[in-house]
Amino acid sequence: MDKKIKFPKDFLWGSAVSSYQVEGWNDNSDWYEWEKSGRTKEKNGIACDYWNRYKEDHSIISQLGQNAFRLSLEWSKIEPEEGKFSEEAINHYREILKDLKSRGIKTAVTLWHWTLPIWLSKDGGWHNCDTVDYFVRFCERVVKDLGEDIDLFILMNEPRIPLNKGYLWGVFPPGKKNPFLYFKARKNMIRACIRSYDATKKINPDVKIGITQFTNAIYYLGSSKILKGISKIISNLYNWRFQDGIGEKQDFIGVNYYFAVETRVGYPFFKMINDNKFPTNMGWGVFPDGLREVLEDGWKRYKKPMYVFENGIAIDQDEVRAEFIKEHIKAIAQAIKNGADVRGYFYWSLMDNFEWNEGFKMKFGLVEIDRKTLERKIRPSAWEYAKICKNGEF
């Protein structure tokens, strides 16, 4: 590889957040109820107050040279009661999106990032077939009211994570341990994506729609051809089975990548691969080349534009974060060199935020948030990433 790595001029350089993790006071959602039941280490509360401080945060994005931003829309704010949409919430999101546009920042917007309105969760959530209709209606409303200010529509974020944790392990809402409900919910989610794709294309055929999935590079590092084949099957099931279910009803392939694993004989069957010799605060290893592997695999399977919508590290040593970003961007560059059509990279996350069951202790952010004052402080790693964003090369 050349010493200087150059990316296409229209490559998207950005960072990402989700509404529940940063907005604050999303008290009409199932996750708020989950917190009240004592299932999380901390309560979300005001979170990062992005709902009110979005202009300050967008100014930081501009300072850091990012030309794109990924955010999500809180369904429970837009449709607080079944069939009753909040014009106030829709208008506020319109102001947020237009502020980004005024700064020349492209938007990737997630419509479902794990939270459901309370009225819908009490009605059964994703294992209720009616949820498909509700989600399609929600998507149609968003496209009609906000679509002109959205560049990429991400229908769902990492569906296999809330499916596994919510329906098999019982540690996310709805707190089930029921394989039957798992498969029912999964089927409904896939149907919701297919139908939402068709419905929104009727409104605007030019909208770009897809999902983003939590992916792992999965290896077997021994010589057994049988176990290597098993690892490949596991990789297909983990990374791509949901996308396979959607088929052609997606305009791009979204990848969220954090770590790689190896399969092996014995216990545990999965072992985290860690090339920096110490785990992150989440207990995850670091293996940048796995991102190249996932991107090349996804490109070969689907031949659709690809975006890295999440890639980040929770770590106390900020210099490690800076190196993490550079090494993963190198992996993307190698994937592009090898033929993959990768069009954007979004670091997770713009700011320290509410990491679901873990609360606020996991520091993923390019921007540090003082939990007492909510003051924003840009970390040195953010300025290192900014050099790449501003020049499109390093």
C-alpha positions in Angstrom: 0.0 0.0 0.0 1.2 3.5 -0.8 2.5 5.5 2.1 -0.2 8.1 1.5 -3.8 6.7 1.5 -6.3 8.7 -0.5 -10.1 8.2 -0.4 -12.7 9.2 -3.0 -13.7 12.9 -2.9 -17.3 12.1 -2.1 -16.4 9.7 0.7 -18.5 10.3 3.9 -16.5 11.0 7.0 -18.6 11.2 10.1 -19.6 10.0 13.5 -22.8 8.5 15.0 -25.3 8.7 17.8 -28.7 7.3 18.6 -31.6 9.3 20.0 -32.2 7.3 23.2 -28.5 7.4 24.1 -28.0 11.2 23.7 -31.3 13.2 23.5 -32.5 12.9 27.1 -35.9 12.4 28.7 -37.2 9.8 26.3 -39.6 8.7 28.9 -42.3 7.3 26.6 -40.3 4.3 25.5 -39.9 0.7 26.5 -36.3 1.3 27.5 -37.4 4.0 30.0 -39.7 1.4 31.6 -36.8 -1.1 31.5 -34.7 1.4 33.5 -37.5 2.0 36.0 -37.6 -1.8 36.7 -33.9 -1.6 37.8 -32.5 -3.6 34.9 -29.7 -1.0 34.1 -26.7 0.2 36.1 -27.8 3.8 35.7 -30.8 5.8 34.5 -30.7 7.7 31.2 -32.3 10.9 32.5 -31.1 13.9 30.6 -28.5 11.8 28.8 -26.3 14.3 26.8 -29.2 16.8 26.3 -28.6 16.6 22.5 -32.3 17.5 22.1 -31.6 21.0 23.3 -27.9 21.3 22.6 -27.9 20.0 19.0 -26.5 23.2 17.5 -23.5 23.1 19.8 -22.9 19.5 18.9 -23.3 20.2 15.2 -20.8 23.0 15.5 -18.3 20.5 16.9 -19.0 18.2 14.0 -18.1 21.0 11.6 -15.0 21.9 13.6 -13.8 18.3 13.3 -14.2 18.4 9.5 -16.8 15.7 9.3 -19.1 15.9 6.3 -21.7 13.4 7.5 -23.6 12.5 10.7 -25.6 9.5 11.7 -28.5 10.0 14.1 -31.8 8.3 14.9 -35.4 9.4 15.3 -37.2 8.5 18.5 -40.4 6.7 17.5 -41.9 7.3 21.0 -41.6 11.1 20.5 -42.9 11.2 17.0 -45.9 8.8 17.7 -46.4 9.1 21.5 -49.9 7.4 21.2 -51.0 4.9 18.6 -52.0 6.7 15.5 -51.4 10.2 17.0 -48.3 11.9 15.6 -46.6 14.8 17.4 -46.2 17.8 15.0 -44.0 19.4 17.7 -41.6 16.5 17.7 -41.6 16.2 13.9 -40.9 20.0 13.6 -38.0 19.7 16.1 -36.4 16.9 14.2 -36.9 19.0 11.0 -34.9 21.8 12.7 -32.2 19.4 13.7 -31.9 18.0 10.2 -32.0 21.4 8.5 -29.3 22.7 10.8 -27.0 19.8 9.7 -27.9 20.6 6.1 -27.1 24.2 6.5 -23.6 23.2 7.6 -23.1 21.0 4.5 -23.3 17.8 6.6 -25.0 14.8 5.0 -27.4 12.8 7.2 -27.8 9.1 7.7 -30.9 8.6 9.8 -31.9 5.4 11.7 -35.6 4.9 12.1 -35.4 2.1 14.7 -32.4 2.0 17.0 -33.8 -0.5 19.6 -36.5 1.5 21.4 -40.3 1.2 21.0 -43.1 3.5 22.2 -44.6 2.2 25.5 -48.0 1.8 23.8 -46.5 -0.6 21.3 -44.3 -2.6 23.7 -47.4 -3.2 25.9 -49.1 -4.4 22.7 -46.4 -7.1 22.3 -43.6 -5.3 20.5 -41.8 -7.1 17.6 -43.4 -10.5 18.3 -46.8 -9.0 17.5 -47.5 -9.1 13.8 -49.3 -5.8 14.0 -46.0 -4.1 14.7 -45.1 -4.5 11.0 -48.0 -2.3 10.0 -47.2 0.2 12.7 -43.5 0.4 11.6 -44.5 0.8 7.9 -46.8 3.7 8.8 -44.1 5.3 10.9 -41.6 5.1 8.1 -44.1 6.5 5.6 -44.7 9.5 7.9 -41.0 10.2 8.3 -40.3 10.1 4.6 -43.2 12.4 3.8 -42.4 14.9 6.5 -38.6 14.8 6.8 -37.4 12.9 3.8 -36.1 15.9 1.9 -33.4 16.5 4.5 -32.3 12.8 4.9 -29.6 11.4 2.6 -29.6 7.7 3.8 -32.4 5.9 5.5 -31.3 3.2 7.9 -34.5 1.2 8.7 -33.0 -0.8 11.6 -29.8 -0.8 13.6 -28.2 -4.2 14.4 -31.4 -6.2 14.6 -29.7 -9.4 15.7 -28.5 -7.7 19.0 -31.9 -6.8 20.4 -33.3 -10.1 19.1 -30.7 -12.1 20.9 -30.6 -10.1 24.1 -34.3 -9.4 24.2 -35.7 -12.8 23.1 -33.1 -15.4 24.0 -31.0 -14.0 26.9 -33.7 -11.8 28.5 -31.3 -8.9 29.3 -32.9 -6.3 26.9 -36.6 -5.4 26.4 -38.9 -7.3 26.2 -36.9 -9.5 28.6 -38.0 -12.9 27.1 -36.2 -16.2 26.9 -38.3 -17.8 24.3 -36.9 -19.1 21.0 -40.4 -19.3 19.5 -41.0 -15.6 20.1 -37.4 -14.9 18.8 -38.2 -16.4 15.4 -41.6 -14.7 15.3 -40.0 -11.3 16.1 -37.2 -11.8 13.6 -39.7 -12.7 10.8 -41.7 -9.6 11.6 -38.6 -7.4 11.5 -37.7 -8.7 8.1 -41.2 -8.3 6.8 -41.2 -4.7 8.2 -38.0 -3.9 6.3 -39.3 -5.3 3.0 -42.7 -3.6 3.3 -41.2 -0.3 4.4 -38.8 -0.3 1.5 -41.7 -0.7 -1.0 -43.9 1.8 0.8 -41.2 4.6 1.0 -40.1 4.0 -2.6 -43.7 4.7 -3.7 -43.4 8.1 -2.0 -40.0 8.9 -3.3 -38.3 6.4 -5.7 -34.9 8.2 -5.2 -34.5 7.6 -1.4 -31.6 5.3 -0.4 -32.7 2.7 2.1 -31.0 -0.1 3.9 -30.2 -1.5 7.4 -26.9 -1.8 9.3 -25.9 -5.0 11.1 -23.5 -5.9 13.9 -20.8 -7.9 12.1 -17.8 -9.9 13.3 -15.0 -11.4 11.3 -15.0 -15.0 12.3 -11.9 -17.2 11.8 -10.6 -20.6 12.5 -6.9 -20.2 12.8 -6.0 -23.9 12.7 -5.5 -26.3 9.7 -8.7 -28.2 9.9 -10.7 -27.6 6.6 -13.9 -28.9 8.3 -13.6 -26.3 11.2 -12.8 -23.6 8.7 -15.9 -24.5 6.8 -17.9 -24.4 10.1 -16.5 -20.9 10.8 -17.7 -19.7 7.4 -21.2 -21.1 8.0 -21.3 -19.3 11.4 -20.1 -16.1 9.8 -22.8 -16.3 7.2 -25.5 -16.8 9.9 -24.2 -14.1 12.2 -23.4 -11.4 9.7 -25.7 -11.8 6.7 -28.7 -13.9 7.4 -30.9 -10.9 8.1 -29.8 -9.1 5.0 -30.4 -12.3 3.0 -33.9 -12.3 4.2 -34.4 -8.7 2.9 -32.9 -9.6 -0.4 -33.0 -6.9 -3.0 -35.1 -4.6 -0.8 -32.0 -2.6 0.2 -29.9 0.0 -1.7 -26.8 -0.3 0.4 -25.2 -2.6 3.0 -24.5 -1.1 6.4 -21.8 -2.6 8.6 -21.1 -2.0 12.3 -17.8 -3.5 13.3 -16.0 -3.7 16.6 -14.2 -7.0 17.0 -13.3 -10.4 15.5 -13.5 -13.8 17.0 -11.9 -17.2 16.3 -13.6 -20.5 16.6 -11.7 -23.4 18.2 -12.0 -26.9 19.6 -12.8 -26.8 23.3 -14.3 -24.3 25.7 -15.1 -21.5 25.0 -15.9 -22.3 21.4 -15.5 -18.5 20.6 -12.5 -16.6 21.6 -12.0 -12.8 21.1 -9.1 -11.9 18.8 -7.0 -9.1 20.3 -4.0 -7.8 18.5 -3.3 -5.0 21.0 -2.9 -7.4 23.9 -5.5 -5.8 26.2 -9.3 -5.6 26.1 -11.3 -2.5 25.8 -13.6 -1.3 28.7 -16.3 -3.4 27.0 -14.1 -6.4 27.2 -13.8 -6.5 23.5 -10.6 -7.2 21.5 -9.2 -5.1 18.8 -8.5 -6.6 15.3 -8.7 -4.0 12.5 -8.1 -6.4 9.6 -11.4 -8.1 10.5 -13.1 -5.0 9.1 -11.4 -5.5 5.8 -12.6 -9.1 5.8 -16.2 -8.2 6.6 -16.3 -5.4 3.9 -14.9 -7.7 1.2 -17.2 -10.5 2.1 -20.2 -8.2 2.1 -19.2 -6.7 -1.3 -18.8 -10.2 -2.9 -22.2 -11.3 -1.6 -24.3 -8.3 -2.5 -22.4 -6.0 -4.9 -24.1 -3.0 -3.3 -22.5 0.2 -1.9 -21.2 -0.3 1.7 -21.0 2.0 4.6 -19.3 1.5 8.0 -22.0 3.1 10.2 -20.4 2.2 13.5 -16.8 1.5 14.6 -15.5 2.6 17.9 -13.7 1.8 21.1 -14.5 2.4 24.8 -11.1 3.1 26.4 -9.5 5.3 29.0 -6.3 5.9 27.0 -7.3 8.3 24.3 -4.1 7.8 22.4 -5.3 4.2 21.8 -8.5 5.6 20.4 -6.6 7.6 17.9 -4.6 4.6 16.8 -7.8 2.5 16.7 -9.4 4.9 14.2 -6.3 5.1 11.9 -5.8 1.3 11.8 -9.5 0.7 10.9 -9.4 3.3 8.2 -6.4 1.6 6.8 -8.4 -1.6 6.7 -11.2 0.2 4.8 -8.6 1.5 2.4 -7.3 -2.0 1.7 -10.9 -3.3 1.2 -11.5 -0.5 -1.4 -8.1 -1.3 -3.0 -9.3 -4.9 -3.2 -12.5 -3.9 -5.1 -15.1 -3.2 -2.4 -17.3 -0.2 -3.0 -17.1 1.4 0.5 -18.5 4.9 0.6 -18.4 6.1 4.2 -17.0 5.7 7.7 -18.9 6.8 10.9 -17.0 6.6 14.2 -19.0 5.5 17.2 -19.6 7.7 18.9 -19.5 11.5 18.5 -19.8 11.8 22.3 -19.8 9.7 25.5 -23.4 8.5 25.9 -25.7 6.1 27.6 -24.5 2.6 26.8 -27.8 0.8 27.5 -27.4 -1.7 30.4 -23.9 -0.4 31.2 -25.0 3.2 31.8 -22.6 6.1 31.2 -19.3 4.5 32.2 -18.3 3.3 28.7 -16.4 6.2 27.1 -16.7 5.8 23.3 -16.8 9.4 22.5 -14.6 11.7 20.4 -16.1 14.3 22.7 -16.0 13.9 26.5 -19.2 14.8 28.4 -19.0 16.1 31.9 -21.8 14.2 33.7 -22.4 17.1 36.2 -22.3 20.1 33.8 -22.8 18.4 30.4 -19.9 20.5 29.2 -18.4 19.2 25.9 -14.7 18.6 25.7 -13.1 17.5 22.4 -10.6 14.7 22.9 -7.2 14.7 21.1 -8.2 11.6 19.2 -11.0 13.6 17.6 -8.4 16.1 16.2 -6.4 13.2 14.8 -9.5 11.9 13.1 -10.2 15.4 11.9 -7.0 15.5 9.9 -8.2 12.5 7.9 -11.8 14.0 7.5 -10.5 17.3 6.3 -8.0 15.9 3.8 -9.6 12.6 2.8 -6.2 11.1 3.2 -3.5 10.3 5.7 
